[in-house]
Every structure is written in C-alpha cells, then in structure tokens.
Amino acid sequence: MGLMRGMARTAVIAGTATAVSNRVSRRQQNRWNTQAEAQAYEQQQYAPPPQQQYAPPPQQYAPPPQQYAPPAAPADGGSDVADEIQRLAGLHAQGLLTDEEFAGAKAKVLGI
C-alpha cells in the first residue's frame, strides 16, 4: 500500500501545483490586459485628431461664357460702320450683349 499512498500524494501535489500555476497565469494575464487597455485609453485621449480630407467644393456656377470682341470697323468709315452698329444692336436686343458690352463695342466701331 505504500506505493499507492506515494502515487496518491504525488498526484495531489501535482494537481495542486497545476491549479496554483493556472491561477497565477490567469491573474497575470488579467493584469496585463488591464494595463494594455489603460494604455490604449490614454493614447486615445491624448492622440491628435485625424486630419480630415475635404472634397473640393461643388462648382455652383458655370464658367462665364467667352467674350469675343466685335471685328474692327474699316478705317474708311461709310455704311460698314452703320451695319456693324445695327448688328451689335441686334445682339444687344437678343440679350447676347450686356449694356456695357454694347456701349464698349459701339465705341470701338465709332473709333471713340
């Protein structure tokens, strides 16, 4: 029976050692997890906010139409000047030329 008693004692000692070892391991693991969570929380609190990427603003207005200068009037004057002023007046009446553009083009035709 001595052999059985020795084996039983060894099994109890080994089982106790295993249980204690497992408990120590779990406690250490919990402690490390708590430290890691605390460190992650601190980094999150003190970390600079991420830089935001902004999309370019939507284009609200179409680009202005290109303005073409009216052709220069011939130097000899005559009916070409009157025809050109009538053509500019028609463009102004259609709304293709503003008042300022019409006045400027007419001044160029008249040589003012």
KEBA-432088 format. One record per atom (N, C-alpha, C, CB): z, y, x; residue number from 1. Coordinates in nm, 2 decimals. Glycine has a CB too. Example, Ala and Ser with C-alpha at 12.3 -4.5 7.8 and 13.67 -1.06 7.14 Angstrom:
c3 | c2 | c1 | torse
0.78 | -0.57 | 1.32 | 1
0.78 | -0.45 | 1.23 | 1
0.78 | -0.33 | 1.32 | 1
0.90 | -0.45 | 1.13 | 1
0.71 | -0.22 | 1.28 | 2
0.71 | -0.11 | 1.37 | 2
0.79 | 0.00 | 1.29 | 2
0.57 | -0.06 | 1.41 | 2
END
This chain:
c3 | c2 | c1 | torse
0.00 | -0.12 | 0.08 | 1
0.00 | 0.00 | 0.00 | 1
0.00 | 0.13 | 0.08 | 1
0.11 | 0.00 | -0.09 | 1
0.04 | 0.12 | 0.20 | 2
0.04 | 0.23 | 0.29 | 2
-0.10 | 0.29 | 0.31 | 2
0.10 | 0.19 | 0.42 | 2
-0.19 | 0.21 | 0.31 | 3
-0.33 | 0.26 | 0.33 | 3
-0.37 | 0.34 | 0.21 | 3
-0.43 | 0.14 | 0.35 | 3
-0.34 | 0.29 | 0.09 | 4
-0.37 | 0.36 | -0.03 | 4
-0.30 | 0.50 | -0.04 | 4
-0.34 | 0.28 | -0.16 | 4
-0.17 | 0.49 | 0.00 | 5
-0.10 | 0.62 | 0.00 | 5
-0.16 | 0.72 | 0.09 | 5
0.05 | 0.59 | 0.03 | 5
-0.20 | 0.68 | 0.21 | 6
-0.26 | 0.77 | 0.31 | 6
-0.39 | 0.82 | 0.26 | 6
-0.28 | 0.69 | 0.44 | 6
-0.47 | 0.74 | 0.19 | 7
-0.60 | 0.79 | 0.14 | 7
-0.58 | 0.89 | 0.02 | 7
-0.68 | 0.67 | 0.09 | 7
-0.48 | 0.86 | -0.06 | 8
-0.45 | 0.95 | -0.17 | 8
-0.40 | 1.08 | -0.12 | 8
-0.34 | 0.89 | -0.26 | 8
-0.31 | 1.08 | -0.01 | 9
-0.27 | 1.20 | 0.04 | 9
-0.38 | 1.28 | 0.10 | 9
-0.16 | 1.17 | 0.15 | 9
-0.47 | 1.22 | 0.17 | 10
-0.59 | 1.28 | 0.23 | 10
-0.68 | 1.34 | 0.12 | 10
-0.67 | 1.18 | 0.32 | 10
-0.70 | 1.27 | 0.01 | 11
-0.78 | 1.32 | -0.09 | 11
-0.72 | 1.45 | -0.16 | 11
-0.80 | 1.22 | -0.20 | 11
-0.58 | 1.45 | -0.17 | 12
-0.51 | 1.56 | -0.23 | 12
-0.53 | 1.68 | -0.14 | 12
-0.37 | 1.53 | -0.26 | 12
-0.50 | 1.66 | -0.01 | 13
-0.51 | 1.77 | 0.09 | 13
-0.65 | 1.82 | 0.09 | 13
-0.47 | 1.72 | 0.23 | 13
-0.75 | 1.73 | 0.09 | 14
-0.89 | 1.78 | 0.10 | 14
-0.93 | 1.86 | -0.03 | 14
-0.99 | 1.66 | 0.12 | 14
-0.89 | 1.81 | -0.14 | 15
-0.92 | 1.87 | -0.27 | 15
-0.85 | 2.01 | -0.28 | 15
-0.87 | 1.79 | -0.39 | 15
-0.73 | 2.02 | -0.23 | 16
-0.66 | 2.15 | -0.23 | 16
-0.73 | 2.25 | -0.13 | 16
-0.51 | 2.13 | -0.19 | 16
-0.77 | 2.20 | -0.02 | 17
-0.84 | 2.28 | 0.08 | 17
-0.97 | 2.33 | 0.02 | 17
-0.86 | 2.21 | 0.21 | 17
-1.04 | 2.25 | -0.05 | 18
-1.17 | 2.29 | -0.11 | 18
-1.14 | 2.39 | -0.21 | 18
-1.24 | 2.16 | -0.17 | 18
-1.04 | 2.37 | -0.30 | 19
-1.02 | 2.47 | -0.41 | 19
-0.98 | 2.60 | -0.35 | 19
-0.90 | 2.41 | -0.50 | 19
-0.89 | 2.60 | -0.25 | 20
-0.85 | 2.73 | -0.18 | 20
-0.97 | 2.80 | -0.12 | 20
-0.74 | 2.70 | -0.08 | 20
-1.05 | 2.72 | -0.05 | 21
-1.17 | 2.78 | 0.02 | 21
-1.26 | 2.84 | -0.09 | 21
-1.24 | 2.67 | 0.10 | 21
-1.28 | 2.77 | -0.20 | 22
-1.37 | 2.82 | -0.30 | 22
-1.32 | 2.95 | -0.36 | 22
-1.40 | 2.72 | -0.41 | 22
-1.19 | 2.95 | -0.38 | 23
-1.13 | 3.07 | -0.44 | 23
-1.14 | 3.19 | -0.34 | 23
-0.98 | 3.05 | -0.47 | 23
-1.12 | 3.17 | -0.21 | 24
-1.13 | 3.28 | -0.11 | 24
-1.27 | 3.33 | -0.11 | 24
-1.09 | 3.23 | 0.03 | 24
-1.37 | 3.23 | -0.12 | 25
-1.51 | 3.27 | -0.12 | 25
-1.55 | 3.36 | -0.24 | 25
-1.60 | 3.15 | -0.11 | 25
-1.50 | 3.32 | -0.36 | 26
-1.52 | 3.40 | -0.48 | 26
-1.46 | 3.54 | -0.47 | 26
-1.47 | 3.32 | -0.60 | 26
-1.34 | 3.54 | -0.42 | 27
-1.28 | 3.68 | -0.41 | 27
-1.35 | 3.77 | -0.31 | 27
-1.13 | 3.66 | -0.36 | 27
-1.39 | 3.71 | -0.20 | 28
-1.47 | 3.79 | -0.10 | 28
-1.60 | 3.84 | -0.16 | 28
-1.50 | 3.71 | 0.03 | 28
-1.67 | 3.74 | -0.23 | 29
-1.80 | 3.78 | -0.29 | 29
-1.78 | 3.89 | -0.40 | 29
-1.86 | 3.66 | -0.36 | 29
-1.67 | 3.88 | -0.48 | 30
-1.65 | 3.99 | -0.58 | 30
-1.62 | 4.12 | -0.51 | 30
-1.53 | 3.95 | -0.67 | 30
-1.54 | 4.11 | -0.40 | 31
-1.51 | 4.24 | -0.33 | 31
-1.64 | 4.30 | -0.27 | 31
-1.41 | 4.21 | -0.21 | 31
-1.72 | 4.22 | -0.21 | 32
-1.85 | 4.27 | -0.15 | 32
-1.94 | 4.33 | -0.26 | 32
-1.92 | 4.16 | -0.08 | 32
-1.94 | 4.26 | -0.38 | 33
-2.02 | 4.31 | -0.49 | 33
-1.97 | 4.45 | -0.54 | 33
-2.03 | 4.21 | -0.61 | 33
-1.84 | 4.46 | -0.55 | 34
-1.78 | 4.59 | -0.59 | 34
-1.81 | 4.70 | -0.49 | 34
-1.63 | 4.57 | -0.60 | 34
-1.80 | 4.67 | -0.36 | 35
-1.84 | 4.77 | -0.26 | 35
-1.98 | 4.81 | -0.27 | 35
-1.80 | 4.71 | -0.12 | 35
-2.07 | 4.71 | -0.29 | 36
-2.21 | 4.74 | -0.29 | 36
-2.24 | 4.82 | -0.42 | 36
-2.29 | 4.61 | -0.30 | 36
-2.18 | 4.79 | -0.53 | 37
-2.20 | 4.87 | -0.65 | 37
-2.15 | 5.02 | -0.63 | 37
-2.13 | 4.81 | -0.77 | 37
-2.04 | 5.03 | -0.57 | 38
-1.98 | 5.16 | -0.54 | 38
-2.07 | 5.24 | -0.45 | 38
-1.84 | 5.16 | -0.48 | 38
-2.12 | 5.18 | -0.35 | 39
-2.22 | 5.24 | -0.25 | 39
-2.35 | 5.28 | -0.32 | 39
-2.25 | 5.15 | -0.13 | 39
-2.40 | 5.20 | -0.41 | 40
-2.52 | 5.23 | -0.48 | 40
-2.50 | 5.35 | -0.58 | 40
-2.57 | 5.11 | -0.56 | 40
-2.38 | 5.35 | -0.64 | 41
-2.35 | 5.46 | -0.73 | 41
-2.34 | 5.59 | -0.65 | 41
-2.21 | 5.43 | -0.80 | 41
-2.28 | 5.59 | -0.54 | 42
-2.27 | 5.71 | -0.46 | 42
-2.40 | 5.76 | -0.41 | 42
-2.18 | 5.69 | -0.33 | 42
-2.49 | 5.67 | -0.37 | 43
-2.62 | 5.71 | -0.33 | 43
-2.70 | 5.77 | -0.45 | 43
-2.70 | 5.59 | -0.27 | 43
-2.68 | 5.71 | -0.56 | 44
-2.75 | 5.76 | -0.68 | 44
-2.70 | 5.90 | -0.72 | 44
-2.73 | 5.66 | -0.80 | 44
-2.57 | 5.92 | -0.70 | 45
-2.51 | 6.05 | -0.74 | 45
-2.56 | 6.16 | -0.64 | 45
-2.36 | 6.04 | -0.74 | 45
-2.57 | 6.13 | -0.51 | 46
-2.60 | 6.23 | -0.41 | 46
-2.74 | 6.23 | -0.37 | 46
-2.51 | 6.21 | -0.30 | 46
-2.82 | 6.15 | -0.42 | 47
-2.96 | 6.14 | -0.38 | 47
-3.04 | 6.26 | -0.44 | 47
-3.03 | 6.01 | -0.42 | 47
-3.13 | 6.32 | -0.37 | 48
-3.21 | 6.43 | -0.43 | 48
-3.30 | 6.38 | -0.53 | 48
-3.29 | 6.51 | -0.32 | 48
-3.32 | 6.45 | -0.64 | 49
-3.41 | 6.40 | -0.75 | 49
-3.55 | 6.38 | -0.69 | 49
-3.41 | 6.51 | -0.86 | 49
-3.62 | 6.28 | -0.75 | 50
-3.75 | 6.25 | -0.70 | 50
-3.84 | 6.37 | -0.73 | 50
-3.81 | 6.12 | -0.76 | 50
-3.94 | 6.39 | -0.65 | 51
-4.03 | 6.50 | -0.67 | 51
-4.13 | 6.47 | -0.79 | 51
-4.12 | 6.54 | -0.54 | 51
-4.14 | 6.56 | -0.88 | 52
-4.23 | 6.53 | -0.99 | 52
-4.37 | 6.57 | -0.96 | 52
-4.18 | 6.61 | -1.11 | 52
-4.46 | 6.49 | -1.01 | 53
-4.60 | 6.51 | -0.99 | 53
-4.65 | 6.58 | -1.12 | 53
-4.68 | 6.38 | -0.95 | 53
-4.71 | 6.69 | -1.10 | 54
-4.76 | 6.76 | -1.22 | 54
-4.91 | 6.75 | -1.23 | 54
-4.72 | 6.91 | -1.22 | 54
-4.96 | 6.73 | -1.34 | 55
-5.10 | 6.72 | -1.36 | 55
-5.15 | 6.86 | -1.37 | 55
-5.14 | 6.64 | -1.50 | 55
-5.28 | 6.89 | -1.33 | 56
-5.33 | 7.02 | -1.33 | 56
-5.33 | 7.07 | -1.48 | 56
-5.47 | 7.03 | -1.27 | 56
-5.31 | 7.20 | -1.50 | 57
-5.31 | 7.24 | -1.64 | 57
-5.45 | 7.22 | -1.71 | 57
-5.27 | 7.39 | -1.65 | 57
-5.45 | 7.19 | -1.83 | 58
-5.58 | 7.18 | -1.90 | 58
-5.65 | 7.31 | -1.90 | 58
-5.56 | 7.12 | -2.04 | 58
-5.78 | 7.29 | -1.89 | 59
-5.87 | 7.41 | -1.89 | 59
-5.88 | 7.46 | -2.04 | 59
-6.01 | 7.38 | -1.83 | 59
-5.82 | 7.58 | -2.06 | 60
-5.82 | 7.63 | -2.20 | 60
-5.94 | 7.70 | -2.24 | 60
-5.70 | 7.72 | -2.22 | 60
-6.01 | 7.76 | -2.15 | 61
-6.13 | 7.84 | -2.18 | 61
-6.25 | 7.79 | -2.10 | 61
-6.10 | 7.98 | -2.16 | 61
-6.36 | 7.80 | -2.16 | 62
-6.48 | 7.76 | -2.09 | 62
-6.51 | 7.87 | -1.99 | 62
-6.60 | 7.74 | -2.19 | 62
-6.57 | 7.84 | -1.88 | 63
-6.61 | 7.94 | -1.78 | 63
-6.70 | 8.04 | -1.84 | 63
-6.67 | 7.88 | -1.65 | 63
-6.69 | 8.17 | -1.80 | 64
-6.77 | 8.27 | -1.86 | 64
-6.92 | 8.24 | -1.83 | 64
-6.73 | 8.41 | -1.81 | 64
-7.01 | 8.27 | -1.93 | 65
-7.15 | 8.25 | -1.90 | 65
-7.20 | 8.34 | -1.79 | 65
-7.23 | 8.28 | -2.03 | 65
-7.30 | 8.29 | -1.72 | 66
-7.35 | 8.36 | -1.61 | 66
-7.43 | 8.48 | -1.66 | 66
-7.44 | 8.28 | -1.52 | 66
-7.40 | 8.60 | -1.60 | 67
-7.47 | 8.72 | -1.64 | 67
-7.59 | 8.74 | -1.55 | 67
-7.38 | 8.84 | -1.63 | 67
-7.71 | 8.76 | -1.62 | 68
-7.83 | 8.78 | -1.55 | 68
-7.86 | 8.93 | -1.56 | 68
-7.94 | 8.69 | -1.60 | 68
-7.90 | 8.99 | -1.45 | 69
-7.94 | 9.13 | -1.45 | 69
-8.08 | 9.14 | -1.51 | 69
-7.93 | 9.19 | -1.31 | 69
-8.10 | 9.24 | -1.60 | 70
-8.24 | 9.25 | -1.65 | 70
-8.33 | 9.29 | -1.54 | 70
-8.24 | 9.36 | -1.76 | 70
-8.46 | 9.26 | -1.55 | 71
-8.56 | 9.29 | -1.45 | 71
-8.57 | 9.45 | -1.43 | 71
-8.69 | 9.23 | -1.48 | 71
-8.59 | 9.49 | -1.31 | 72
-8.60 | 9.63 | -1.28 | 72
-8.73 | 9.69 | -1.35 | 72
-8.60 | 9.66 | -1.13 | 72
-8.72 | 9.81 | -1.39 | 73
-8.83 | 9.88 | -1.45 | 73
-8.93 | 9.92 | -1.35 | 73
-8.79 | 10.00 | -1.54 | 73
-9.06 | 9.92 | -1.38 | 74
-9.16 | 9.96 | -1.28 | 74
-9.14 | 10.11 | -1.25 | 74
-9.30 | 9.94 | -1.33 | 74
-9.17 | 10.15 | -1.13 | 75
-9.15 | 10.29 | -1.09 | 75
-9.23 | 10.39 | -1.16 | 75
-9.17 | 10.30 | -0.94 | 75
-9.35 | 10.35 | -1.21 | 76
-9.44 | 10.45 | -1.27 | 76
-9.40 | 10.49 | -1.41 | 76
-9.58 | 10.39 | -1.27 | 76
-9.29 | 10.43 | -1.46 | 77
-9.25 | 10.47 | -1.60 | 77
-9.35 | 10.42 | -1.70 | 77
-9.23 | 10.62 | -1.61 | 77
-9.35 | 10.49 | -1.82 | 78
-9.45 | 10.46 | -1.92 | 78
-9.39 | 10.37 | -2.03 | 78
-9.57 | 10.39 | -1.86 | 78
-9.48 | 10.29 | -2.09 | 79
-9.44 | 10.21 | -2.20 | 79
-9.36 | 10.09 | -2.16 | 79
-9.57 | 10.16 | -2.28 | 79
-9.36 | 10.05 | -2.03 | 80
-9.28 | 9.93 | -1.99 | 80
-9.13 | 9.97 | -2.01 | 80
-9.31 | 9.90 | -1.84 | 80
-9.09 | 10.09 | -1.98 | 81
-8.95 | 10.13 | -2.00 | 81
-8.91 | 10.12 | -2.14 | 81
-8.93 | 10.27 | -1.95 | 81
-9.00 | 10.17 | -2.23 | 82
-8.96 | 10.16 | -2.38 | 82
-8.96 | 10.01 | -2.42 | 82
-9.07 | 10.24 | -2.46 | 82
-9.05 | 9.93 | -2.37 | 83
-9.05 | 9.79 | -2.41 | 83
-8.92 | 9.72 | -2.36 | 83
-9.17 | 9.72 | -2.35 | 83
-8.89 | 9.75 | -2.24 | 84
-8.77 | 9.69 | -2.18 | 84
-8.64 | 9.73 | -2.26 | 84
-8.75 | 9.73 | -2.03 | 84
-8.63 | 9.86 | -2.30 | 85
-8.52 | 9.91 | -2.38 | 85
-8.51 | 9.84 | -2.51 | 85
-8.52 | 10.06 | -2.39 | 85
-8.63 | 9.82 | -2.57 | 86
-8.64 | 9.75 | -2.70 | 86
-8.59 | 9.61 | -2.69 | 86
-8.78 | 9.76 | -2.76 | 86
-8.63 | 9.54 | -2.58 | 87
-8.59 | 9.41 | -2.55 | 87
-8.44 | 9.40 | -2.53 | 87
-8.67 | 9.35 | -2.43 | 87
-8.38 | 9.49 | -2.46 | 88
-8.24 | 9.50 | -2.44 | 88
-8.17 | 9.52 | -2.57 | 88
-8.20 | 9.60 | -2.33 | 88
-8.22 | 9.61 | -2.65 | 89
-8.16 | 9.64 | -2.78 | 89
-8.16 | 9.52 | -2.87 | 89
-8.23 | 9.76 | -2.85 | 89
-8.27 | 9.44 | -2.86 | 90
-8.27 | 9.31 | -2.94 | 90
-8.16 | 9.21 | -2.89 | 90
-8.41 | 9.25 | -2.93 | 90
-8.15 | 9.20 | -2.76 | 91
-8.04 | 9.11 | -2.71 | 91
-7.91 | 9.16 | -2.75 | 91
-8.05 | 9.11 | -2.55 | 91
-7.89 | 9.29 | -2.75 | 92
-7.76 | 9.35 | -2.79 | 92
-7.73 | 9.32 | -2.94 | 92
-7.76 | 9.50 | -2.77 | 92
-7.84 | 9.34 | -3.02 | 93
-7.82 | 9.31 | -3.17 | 93
-7.79 | 9.16 | -3.19 | 93
-7.95 | 9.35 | -3.24 | 93
-7.85 | 9.08 | -3.11 | 94
-7.82 | 8.93 | -3.13 | 94
-7.68 | 8.89 | -3.08 | 94
-7.92 | 8.85 | -3.06 | 94
-7.61 | 8.98 | -3.01 | 95
-7.48 | 8.96 | -2.96 | 95
-7.48 | 8.89 | -2.82 | 95
-7.41 | 8.87 | -3.06 | 95
-7.60 | 8.89 | -2.76 | 96
-7.61 | 8.83 | -2.63 | 96
-7.56 | 8.93 | -2.52 | 96
-7.75 | 8.78 | -2.60 | 96
-7.56 | 9.06 | -2.55 | 97
-7.52 | 9.16 | -2.45 | 97
-7.40 | 9.24 | -2.52 | 97
-7.63 | 9.25 | -2.41 | 97
-7.30 | 9.26 | -2.44 | 98
-7.19 | 9.35 | -2.49 | 98
-7.24 | 9.49 | -2.48 | 98
-7.06 | 9.33 | -2.41 | 98
-7.16 | 9.58 | -2.54 | 99
-7.19 | 9.72 | -2.54 | 99
-7.20 | 9.77 | -2.39 | 99
-7.08 | 9.81 | -2.61 | 99
-7.10 | 9.73 | -2.31 | 100
-7.10 | 9.77 | -2.17 | 100
-7.22 | 9.72 | -2.09 | 100
-6.97 | 9.73 | -2.10 | 100
-7.26 | 9.59 | -2.12 | 101
-7.38 | 9.54 | -2.05 | 101
-7.50 | 9.61 | -2.09 | 101
-7.39 | 9.39 | -2.08 | 101
-7.51 | 9.64 | -2.22 | 102
-7.63 | 9.71 | -2.27 | 102
-7.65 | 9.84 | -2.21 | 102
-7.63 | 9.72 | -2.43 | 102
-7.53 | 9.92 | -2.21 | 103
-7.53 | 10.05 | -2.15 | 103
-7.57 | 10.05 | -2.00 | 103
-7.40 | 10.12 | -2.17 | 103
-7.52 | 9.95 | -1.93 | 104
-7.55 | 9.94 | -1.79 | 104
-7.69 | 9.90 | -1.76 | 104
-7.46 | 9.84 | -1.72 | 104
-7.75 | 9.81 | -1.84 | 105
-7.89 | 9.77 | -1.82 | 105
-7.98 | 9.88 | -1.86 | 105
-7.92 | 9.64 | -1.91 | 105
-7.95 | 9.95 | -1.97 | 106
-8.03 | 10.07 | -2.01 | 106
-8.03 | 10.18 | -1.90 | 106
-7.98 | 10.13 | -2.14 | 106
-7.92 | 10.20 | -1.84 | 107
-7.91 | 10.30 | -1.73 | 107
-8.00 | 10.26 | -1.61 | 107
-7.77 | 10.32 | -1.69 | 107
-8.00 | 10.13 | -1.58 | 108
-8.08 | 10.08 | -1.47 | 108
-8.23 | 10.10 | -1.51 | 108
-8.06 | 9.93 | -1.44 | 108
-8.27 | 10.07 | -1.63 | 109
-8.41 | 10.08 | -1.67 | 109
-8.45 | 10.22 | -1.66 | 109
-8.43 | 10.02 | -1.81 | 109
-8.36 | 10.31 | -1.71 | 110
-8.40 | 10.46 | -1.71 | 110
-8.38 | 10.52 | -1.57 | 110
-8.31 | 10.53 | -1.81 | 110
-8.32 | 10.45 | -1.48 | 111
-8.31 | 10.50 | -1.34 | 111
-8.19 | 10.60 | -1.33 | 111
-8.43 | 10.56 | -1.29 | 111
-8.09 | 10.59 | -1.41 | 112
-7.98 | 10.68 | -1.41 | 112
-7.87 | 10.64 | -1.32 | 112
-7.93 | 10.70 | -1.55 | 112
END
